[in-house]
Amino acid sequence: MSETAIPYMVKPHPVTGIPNGKLGIWLFLASEVMLFGALFSSYVLIRTGMPHWPPEGGLSSEVLNVPLGTFNTAVLITSSITMVLAWASCKMGSLPKFKMWMGATVFLALVFLVVKYFEYSDKFHHEHFPSHDNFYAIYFVLTGLHGLHIVGGIIVNTFLLTAGSKMWQTDPEHFTNRVENAGLYWHFVDLVWIFLFPSLYLL
């Protein structure tokens, strides 16, 4: 795909100073900030209006599985590191190293989802559904929406790892930009979890 067909996909746009792809992902992430910001604001309003949190009594750390949540936090932080290394490998011109680090990123994302599956299964086993009370409604909405974003990241990163990597042969700079844009999304998803974990599990 040439610069003539779609300009400024590799070179910075003279107005914005960044490639159009990066501008697009930043605008998308701005909308995501508004989405999660609205949900976090609702959570704060509901929680401050409740005499007890969780409603059944006790502490959040006694209701939710803090060790699993901590493990998943470490998994996502590590996946951000592997994502950066995948992009750095492209910048250094090594497709095999890119595939190794991107494969690690996808694997860690799948680990996160597997751990979340066991968390959800335990809640469902004890008949704790979103309809149980406000605490579980908030927990499932926030973590469920975040999980959907993890799935979206897996799809994009898997594409770049497999069929999408063919662009490396014809336009490595454009491909590197795509990896960078996917990385920006992935770091955002990780950052959301870093806010979710203490808010839901610890406070």
Backbone as CSV, one residue per row, in Angstrom:
resi,resn,N_x,N_y,N_z,CA_x,CA_y,CA_z,C_x,C_y,C_z
1,MET,0.854,-1.188,0.000,0.000,0.000,0.000,0.890,1.237,0.000
2,SER,0.744,2.087,-0.983,1.650,3.207,-1.139,1.133,4.443,-0.435
3,GLU,2.053,5.383,-0.248,1.694,6.667,0.343,0.743,7.440,-0.570
4,THR,0.812,7.171,-1.911,-0.048,7.884,-2.849,-1.502,7.469,-2.674
5,ALA,-1.723,6.162,-2.460,-3.087,5.663,-2.300,-3.712,6.204,-1.014
6,ILE,-3.027,6.077,0.089,-3.513,6.590,1.371,-2.371,7.386,1.990
7,PRO,-2.384,8.703,1.863,-1.247,9.504,2.346,-1.160,9.560,3.860
8,TYR,0.054,9.779,4.331,0.337,10.014,5.746,-0.005,8.810,6.639
9,MET,0.114,7.598,6.091,-0.038,6.408,6.925,1.291,6.037,7.573
10,VAL,2.394,6.527,6.991,3.720,6.265,7.530,4.381,7.566,7.976
11,LYS,4.344,8.549,7.083,4.953,9.840,7.411,3.978,10.699,8.221
12,PRO,4.486,11.557,9.099,3.611,12.428,9.894,2.826,13.395,9.005
13,HIS,1.578,13.624,9.381,0.757,14.602,8.684,1.282,16.001,9.027
14,PRO,1.353,16.913,8.062,1.910,18.239,8.341,1.101,19.054,9.348
15,VAL,-0.180,18.729,9.518,-1.016,19.478,10.455,-0.900,18.926,11.871
16,THR,-1.022,17.599,12.004,-1.028,16.981,13.333,0.370,16.639,13.832
17,GLY,1.293,16.415,12.910,2.641,16.031,13.306,2.811,14.550,13.579
18,ILE,1.754,13.763,13.382,1.816,12.317,13.583,1.111,11.635,12.410
19,PRO,1.423,10.353,12.140,0.723,9.638,11.071,-0.775,9.541,11.356
20,ASN,-1.556,9.416,10.295,-3.012,9.353,10.459,-3.460,8.165,11.297
21,GLY,-2.749,7.045,11.170,-3.125,5.871,11.954,-3.014,6.118,13.447
22,LYS,-1.933,6.780,13.836,-1.753,7.074,15.258,-2.797,8.083,15.750
23,LEU,-3.117,9.065,14.910,-4.170,10.018,15.281,-5.494,9.294,15.476
24,GLY,-5.770,8.346,14.564,-7.014,7.586,14.665,-7.098,6.788,15.957
25,ILE,-6.003,6.125,16.333,-6.045,5.309,17.547,-6.151,6.180,18.784
26,TRP,-5.522,7.370,18.762,-5.652,8.271,19.903,-7.079,8.784,20.054
27,LEU,-7.740,9.086,18.937,-9.139,9.514,18.999,-10.031,8.383,19.513
28,PHE,-9.749,7.167,19.058,-10.515,6.020,19.549,-10.307,5.830,21.045
29,LEU,-9.072,5.943,21.498,-8.794,5.781,22.925,-9.435,6.899,23.747
30,ALA,-9.570,8.077,23.169,-10.253,9.161,23.871,-11.710,8.797,24.121
31,SER,-12.349,8.159,23.146,-13.733,7.722,23.344,-13.814,6.609,24.392
32,GLU,-12.786,5.763,24.429,-12.749,4.697,25.429,-12.568,5.270,26.837
33,VAL,-11.771,6.330,26.948,-11.605,6.996,28.241,-12.945,7.533,28.730
34,MET,-13.734,8.094,27.815,-15.053,8.603,28.198,-15.976,7.467,28.630
35,LEU,-15.900,6.338,27.933,-16.730,5.188,28.291,-16.394,4.681,29.687
36,PHE,-15.132,4.365,29.916,-14.748,3.842,31.225,-14.843,4.918,32.301
37,GLY,-14.626,6.180,31.922,-14.783,7.263,32.885,-16.208,7.367,33.387
38,ALA,-17.178,7.197,32.479,-18.585,7.230,32.883,-18.906,6.060,33.814
39,LEU,-18.366,4.893,33.507,-18.629,3.720,34.347,-17.971,3.864,35.719
40,PHE,-16.756,4.379,35.749,-16.089,4.594,37.030,-16.840,5.637,37.854
41,SER,-17.333,6.687,37.192,-18.093,7.717,37.904,-19.371,7.139,38.497
42,SER,-20.038,6.273,37.735,-21.250,5.611,38.250,-20.919,4.740,39.450
43,TYR,-19.793,4.053,39.345,-19.350,3.209,40.456,-19.114,4.035,41.724
44,VAL,-18.448,5.171,41.577,-18.172,6.033,42.733,-19.469,6.553,43.343
45,LEU,-20.404,6.970,42.491,-21.676,7.507,42.997,-22.486,6.434,43.728
46,ILE,-22.525,5.247,43.149,-23.271,4.153,43.790,-22.616,3.765,45.105
47,ARG,-21.303,3.658,45.087,-20.604,3.210,46.298,-20.724,4.229,47.428
48,THR,-20.576,5.504,47.124,-20.663,6.523,48.177,-22.082,6.650,48.727
49,GLY,-23.064,6.188,47.966,-24.437,6.250,48.442,-24.881,5.025,49.212
50,MET,-23.983,4.033,49.321,-24.325,2.794,50.025,-23.775,2.843,51.446
51,PRO,-24.591,2.444,52.451,-24.086,2.427,53.829,-23.029,1.351,54.059
52,HIS,-23.117,0.254,53.327,-22.136,-0.842,53.441,-21.688,-1.252,52.050
53,TRP,-20.407,-1.551,51.945,-19.872,-2.010,50.652,-18.857,-3.106,50.867
54,PRO,-19.092,-4.318,50.346,-20.263,-4.769,49.588,-21.540,-4.774,50.445
55,PRO,-22.710,-4.760,49.817,-23.967,-4.701,50.558,-24.147,-5.819,51.575
56,GLU,-23.565,-7.004,51.298,-23.715,-8.132,52.221,-22.826,-7.997,53.449
57,GLY,-21.972,-6.995,53.465,-21.049,-6.829,54.591,-19.671,-7.358,54.259
58,GLY,-18.716,-7.115,55.154,-17.342,-7.553,54.929,-16.587,-6.541,54.092
59,LEU,-15.513,-6.999,53.484,-14.675,-6.148,52.647,-14.619,-6.713,51.237
60,SER,-14.303,-5.840,50.274,-14.167,-6.310,48.896,-13.124,-7.405,48.798
61,SER,-12.039,-7.254,49.556,-10.954,-8.231,49.515,-11.366,-9.584,50.067
62,GLU,-12.477,-9.615,50.835,-12.973,-10.881,51.373,-13.968,-11.545,50.423
63,VAL,-14.515,-10.757,49.492,-15.517,-11.270,48.558,-14.866,-11.695,47.241
64,LEU,-13.893,-10.917,46.793,-13.202,-11.210,45.540,-11.855,-11.880,45.815
65,ASN,-11.363,-12.587,44.811,-10.133,-13.352,44.951,-8.925,-12.448,44.671
66,VAL,-8.368,-11.881,45.726,-7.250,-10.937,45.574,-6.006,-11.609,44.987
67,PRO,-5.620,-12.821,45.419,-4.431,-13.448,44.802,-4.561,-13.625,43.293
68,LEU,-5.745,-14.059,42.821,-5.928,-14.209,41.373,-5.900,-12.852,40.677
69,GLY,-6.526,-11.855,41.295,-6.494,-10.518,40.725,-5.086,-9.967,40.657
70,THR,-4.286,-10.223,41.698,-2.893,-9.782,41.712,-2.087,-10.482,40.621
71,PHE,-2.328,-11.785,40.480,-1.644,-12.553,39.435,-1.974,-12.002,38.059
72,ASN,-3.271,-11.712,37.827,-3.672,-11.176,36.528,-3.073,-9.794,36.275
73,THR,-2.908,-9.014,37.338,-2.266,-7.713,37.191,-0.832,-7.877,36.713
74,ALA,-0.111,-8.810,37.323,1.267,-9.082,36.902,1.311,-9.589,35.466
75,VAL,0.327,-10.412,35.087,0.266,-10.938,33.718,0.113,-9.807,32.707
76,LEU,-0.801,-8.866,32.980,-1.025,-7.781,32.033,0.157,-6.815,31.970
77,ILE,0.763,-6.527,33.106,1.942,-5.657,33.096,3.058,-6.292,32.266
78,THR,3.242,-7.602,32.440,4.248,-8.316,31.649,3.914,-8.282,30.170
79,SER,2.615,-8.395,29.847,2.204,-8.370,28.438,2.472,-7.009,27.800
80,SER,2.402,-5.940,28.593,2.753,-4.617,28.062,4.240,-4.558,27.704
81,ILE,5.049,-5.206,28.539,6.491,-5.245,28.266,6.767,-6.018,26.980
82,THR,6.125,-7.182,26.817,6.349,-7.982,25.608,5.826,-7.259,24.365
83,MET,4.770,-6.459,24.535,4.245,-5.687,23.400,5.267,-4.645,22.954
84,VAL,5.887,-3.971,23.909,6.930,-2.991,23.575,8.100,-3.684,22.887
85,LEU,8.477,-4.862,23.374,9.592,-5.591,22.767,9.247,-6.041,21.347
86,ALA,7.969,-6.366,21.097,7.548,-6.731,19.743,7.710,-5.540,18.805
87,TRP,7.276,-4.365,19.255,7.430,-3.157,18.440,8.916,-2.824,18.235
88,ALA,9.707,-2.936,19.316,11.143,-2.647,19.216,11.826,-3.598,18.239
89,SER,11.371,-4.838,18.196,11.947,-5.806,17.255,11.689,-5.377,15.817
90,CYS,10.503,-4.818,15.562,10.209,-4.303,14.222,11.129,-3.131,13.885
91,LYS,11.320,-2.240,14.849,12.185,-1.082,14.620,13.620,-1.515,14.323
92,MET,14.025,-2.648,14.916,15.382,-3.150,14.697,15.473,-4.073,13.493
93,GLY,14.332,-4.281,12.820,14.341,-5.050,11.579,14.342,-6.548,11.743
94,SER,13.843,-7.058,12.875,13.850,-8.510,13.112,12.421,-9.038,13.199
95,LEU,11.929,-9.621,12.131,10.587,-10.207,12.140,10.493,-11.423,13.061
96,PRO,11.496,-12.321,13.094,11.397,-13.474,14.012,11.262,-13.052,15.476
97,LYS,12.012,-12.054,15.898,11.889,-11.590,17.282,10.538,-10.941,17.520
98,PHE,10.033,-10.217,16.506,8.687,-9.643,16.620,7.674,-10.744,16.877
99,LYS,7.761,-11.814,16.093,6.785,-12.895,16.251,6.910,-13.560,17.618
100,MET,8.121,-13.680,18.123,8.311,-14.282,19.441,7.654,-13.437,20.526
101,TRP,7.910,-12.134,20.511,7.360,-11.268,21.553,5.865,-11.044,21.383
102,MET,5.401,-10.935,20.145,3.962,-10.783,19.942,3.226,-12.056,20.330
103,GLY,3.843,-13.209,20.051,3.255,-14.478,20.484,3.149,-14.550,22.002
104,ALA,4.179,-14.031,22.682,4.148,-13.993,24.143,3.028,-13.077,24.638
105,THR,2.814,-11.965,23.942,1.751,-11.035,24.326,0.383,-11.691,24.209
106,VAL,0.155,-12.369,23.096,-1.124,-13.062,22.894,-1.304,-14.163,23.941
107,PHE,-0.241,-14.900,24.222,-0.315,-15.969,25.215,-0.686,-15.423,26.588
108,LEU,-0.056,-14.332,26.998,-0.336,-13.741,28.305,-1.774,-13.229,28.367
109,ALA,-2.273,-12.697,27.256,-3.664,-12.246,27.218,-4.615,-13.422,27.414
110,LEU,-4.295,-14.553,26.811,-5.122,-15.753,26.986,-5.053,-16.255,28.420
111,VAL,-3.877,-16.158,29.036,-3.739,-16.532,30.452,-4.665,-15.672,31.305
112,PHE,-4.690,-14.383,31.034,-5.567,-13.478,31.774,-7.026,-13.929,31.673
113,LEU,-7.464,-14.267,30.465,-8.856,-14.674,30.271,-9.164,-16.001,30.958
114,VAL,-8.213,-16.917,30.954,-8.418,-18.200,31.630,-8.593,-17.990,33.131
115,VAL,-7.751,-17.142,33.719,-7.861,-16.839,35.146,-9.209,-16.183,35.435
116,LYS,-9.622,-15.260,34.572,-10.909,-14.592,34.761,-12.065,-15.583,34.639
117,TYR,-11.903,-16.581,33.770,-12.930,-17.627,33.647,-13.114,-18.363,34.975
118,PHE,-12.010,-18.705,35.623,-12.119,-19.401,36.906,-12.736,-18.498,37.974
119,GLU,-12.426,-17.211,37.926,-13.046,-16.276,38.870,-14.550,-16.219,38.658
120,TYR,-14.959,-16.075,37.413,-16.385,-16.009,37.105,-17.086,-17.315,37.476
121,SER,-16.452,-18.425,37.165,-17.060,-19.731,37.467,-17.324,-19.879,38.957
122,ASP,-16.377,-19.424,39.777,-16.554,-19.500,41.223,-17.728,-18.640,41.670
123,LYS,-17.858,-17.449,41.091,-18.969,-16.573,41.459,-20.299,-17.193,41.051
124,PHE,-20.371,-17.737,39.846,-21.612,-18.348,39.378,-21.955,-19.586,40.205
125,HIS,-20.928,-20.340,40.612,-21.154,-21.524,41.436,-21.823,-21.158,42.759
126,HIS,-21.476,-20.010,43.297,-22.078,-19.551,44.548,-23.293,-18.660,44.303
127,GLU,-23.804,-18.702,43.058,-25.009,-17.959,42.667,-24.862,-16.457,42.882
128,HIS,-23.669,-15.955,42.566,-23.435,-14.515,42.604,-23.422,-14.006,41.166
129,PHE,-24.577,-13.537,40.729,-24.750,-13.048,39.368,-24.839,-11.527,39.380
130,PRO,-24.794,-10.883,38.208,-24.933,-9.420,38.188,-26.213,-8.924,38.856
131,SER,-27.254,-9.742,38.822,-28.532,-9.340,39.426,-28.551,-9.507,40.949
132,HIS,-27.457,-10.027,41.530,-27.435,-10.307,42.961,-27.537,-9.030,43.783
133,ASP,-26.688,-8.056,43.469,-26.730,-6.745,44.133,-25.881,-5.767,43.333
134,ASN,-25.822,-4.521,43.812,-25.065,-3.492,43.087,-23.583,-3.826,42.975
135,PHE,-23.038,-4.458,44.020,-21.613,-4.781,44.009,-21.278,-5.714,42.852
136,TYR,-22.045,-6.801,42.713,-21.763,-7.758,41.646,-22.151,-7.212,40.277
137,ALA,-23.161,-6.347,40.222,-23.509,-5.710,38.951,-22.339,-4.882,38.447
138,ILE,-21.753,-4.087,39.332,-20.602,-3.264,38.950,-19.405,-4.131,38.609
139,TYR,-19.164,-5.162,39.424,-18.013,-6.040,39.195,-18.085,-6.705,37.829
140,PHE,-19.240,-7.254,37.485,-19.350,-7.978,36.221,-19.370,-7.033,35.024
141,VAL,-19.983,-5.864,35.164,-20.017,-4.923,34.042,-18.611,-4.415,33.732
142,LEU,-17.899,-3.967,34.765,-16.566,-3.396,34.540,-15.559,-4.448,34.081
143,THR,-15.515,-5.569,34.779,-14.540,-6.596,34.398,-14.947,-7.289,33.098
144,GLY,-16.256,-7.418,32.865,-16.718,-8.041,31.622,-16.394,-7.174,30.415
145,LEU,-16.627,-5.861,30.522,-16.299,-4.959,29.428,-14.794,-4.933,29.188
146,HIS,-14.042,-4.938,30.266,-12.583,-4.994,30.111,-12.164,-6.294,29.436
147,GLY,-12.809,-7.398,29.795,-12.501,-8.679,29.165,-12.782,-8.666,27.671
148,LEU,-13.854,-7.981,27.258,-14.151,-7.868,25.829,-13.049,-7.088,25.105
149,HIS,-12.496,-6.089,25.787,-11.385,-5.343,25.198,-10.139,-6.224,25.086
150,ILE,-9.959,-7.119,26.040,-8.840,-8.073,25.953,-9.018,-8.961,24.726
151,VAL,-10.242,-9.438,24.508,-10.527,-10.281,23.341,-10.232,-9.514,22.048
152,GLY,-10.658,-8.243,22.001,-10.370,-7.431,20.819,-8.879,-7.286,20.575
153,GLY,-8.117,-7.096,21.648,-6.667,-7.002,21.510,-6.055,-8.299,21.019
154,ILE,-6.568,-9.413,21.505,-6.071,-10.716,21.048,-6.299,-10.885,19.552
155,ILE,-7.483,-10.484,19.081,-7.803,-10.624,17.656,-6.846,-9.790,16.810
156,VAL,-6.650,-8.540,17.185,-5.773,-7.655,16.415,-4.330,-8.150,16.450
157,ASN,-3.851,-8.489,17.642,-2.459,-8.927,17.763,-2.208,-10.253,17.060
158,THR,-3.201,-11.142,17.086,-3.062,-12.417,16.376,-2.999,-12.192,14.873
159,PHE,-3.798,-11.234,14.392,-3.748,-10.903,12.960,-2.360,-10.387,12.581
160,LEU,-1.811,-9.472,13.394,-0.477,-8.943,13.114,0.585,-10.037,13.187
161,LEU,0.352,-11.014,14.040,1.300,-12.109,14.212,1.268,-13.080,13.034
162,THR,0.108,-13.201,12.390,-0.070,-14.208,11.332,-0.195,-13.548,9.956
163,ALA,-1.419,-13.438,9.460,-1.629,-12.939,8.097,-1.148,-11.503,7.924
164,GLY,-1.325,-10.684,8.936,-0.938,-9.280,8.820,0.551,-9.058,8.672
165,SER,1.342,-10.032,9.116,2.803,-9.864,9.048,3.339,-9.939,7.626
166,LYS,2.485,-10.319,6.663,2.931,-10.354,5.262,3.321,-8.964,4.777
167,MET,2.737,-7.932,5.377,3.073,-6.564,4.985,4.546,-6.264,5.235
168,TRP,5.163,-7.005,6.152,6.584,-6.782,6.456,7.447,-6.911,5.208
169,GLN,7.048,-7.809,4.303,7.852,-8.052,3.108,7.787,-6.888,2.122
170,THR,6.679,-6.163,2.097,6.487,-5.097,1.109,6.603,-3.694,1.697
171,ASP,6.208,-3.517,2.949,6.207,-2.186,3.555,6.460,-2.301,5.062
172,PRO,7.703,-2.591,5.446,7.996,-2.815,6.865,7.725,-1.601,7.750
173,GLU,7.900,-0.396,7.215,7.665,0.790,8.034,6.187,0.949,8.368
174,HIS,5.345,0.696,7.381,3.895,0.759,7.611,3.467,-0.329,8.598
175,PHE,4.041,-1.515,8.435,3.714,-2.604,9.364,4.127,-2.242,10.789
176,THR,5.300,-1.635,10.943,5.772,-1.221,12.265,4.824,-0.208,12.882
177,ASN,4.296,0.697,12.064,3.317,1.662,12.555,2.052,0.969,13.047
178,ARG,1.637,-0.057,12.333,0.453,-0.811,12.757,0.696,-1.476,14.119
179,VAL,1.878,-2.034,14.284,2.214,-2.665,15.558,2.217,-1.625,16.672
180,GLU,2.748,-0.446,16.387,2.773,0.621,17.394,1.356,1.031,17.787
181,ASN,0.467,1.154,16.810,-0.914,1.535,17.101,-1.626,0.460,17.922
182,ALA,-1.379,-0.809,17.573,-1.952,-1.902,18.362,-1.401,-1.872,19.779
183,GLY,-0.132,-1.500,19.912,0.483,-1.399,21.235,-0.152,-0.313,22.083
184,LEU,-0.482,0.830,21.465,-1.145,1.898,22.202,-2.472,1.420,22.773
185,TYR,-3.229,0.687,21.966,-4.493,0.118,22.453,-4.251,-0.854,23.602
186,TRP,-3.244,-1.702,23.435,-2.989,-2.719,24.452,-2.549,-2.091,25.773
187,HIS,-1.741,-1.051,25.710,-1.326,-0.367,26.934,-2.522,0.285,27.625
188,PHE,-3.465,0.800,26.835,-4.669,1.379,27.416,-5.472,0.315,28.167
189,VAL,-5.633,-0.849,27.550,-6.372,-1.939,28.193,-5.693,-2.340,29.503
190,ASP,-4.381,-2.401,29.494,-3.644,-2.734,30.717,-3.824,-1.646,31.773
191,LEU,-3.796,-0.403,31.341,-3.958,0.708,32.281,-5.333,0.697,32.934
192,VAL,-6.357,0.356,32.170,-7.704,0.262,32.743,-7.732,-0.776,33.857
193,TRP,-7.079,-1.920,33.640,-7.063,-2.952,34.672,-6.318,-2.484,35.920
194,ILE,-5.264,-1.704,35.730,-4.506,-1.199,36.879,-5.386,-0.308,37.753
195,PHE,-6.378,0.366,37.146,-7.352,1.130,37.924,-8.445,0.225,38.483
196,LEU,-8.866,-0.758,37.679,-9.946,-1.648,38.113,-9.552,-2.499,39.309
197,PHE,-8.356,-3.047,39.270,-7.952,-3.993,40.313,-8.019,-3.394,41.714
198,PRO,-7.357,-2.284,41.993,-7.462,-1.740,43.366,-8.864,-1.229,43.698
199,SER,-9.552,-0.673,42.688,-10.883,-0.114,42.958,-11.877,-1.193,43.375
200,LEU,-11.831,-2.332,42.689,-12.803,-3.390,42.970,-12.321,-4.395,44.020
201,TYR,-11.046,-4.742,43.967,-10.542,-5.832,44.799,-10.012,-5.376,46.163
202,LEU,-9.484,-4.165,46.232,-8.742,-3.770,47.445,-9.439,-2.708,48.286
203,LEU,-10.185,-1.806,47.653,-10.759,-0.685,48.394,-12.155,-0.998,48.952
